[in-house]
Amino acid sequence: MLDLRGEVERMKEDLKQVEKEQESFAMEFVHTLKVQNKRMFICWLITFIAFITLIGYTIWLMNDISIVETTEITQDTETGYNNYIGNDGEIINGTTKD
């Protein structure tokens, strides 16, 4: 009876050893998946940050358009026309008369 009991104990130990080997393979697989998931998350995070940066830069460029102000310098003359050059005659209503 002792031999039978010892045999059963040895079989249990062998079964535990096989289970540990199988568990180690499964755990190795799970560990590999964790590493790959972490790597993919980091890639996704970098891509997301680049996208948000691109959107922010585009919005900044759209708001960076400035308005150019121009000023006109006018010189009033006695007759009110400043496009007359010379002494050709009198200007009346935009036309010259000699």
Sequence and secondary structure as in RCSB ss.txt:
>XXXX:A:sequence
MLDLRGEVERMKEDLKQVEKEQESFAMEFVHTLKVQNKRMFICWLITFIAFITLIGYTIWLMNDISIVETTEITQ
DTETGYNNYIGNDGEIINGTTKD
>XXXX:A:secstr
 HHHHHHHHHHHHHHHHHHHHHHHHHHHHHHHHHHHHHHHHHHHHHHHHHHHHHHHHHHHHHHT           
  SSS SS  SSSSEEETTEEE 
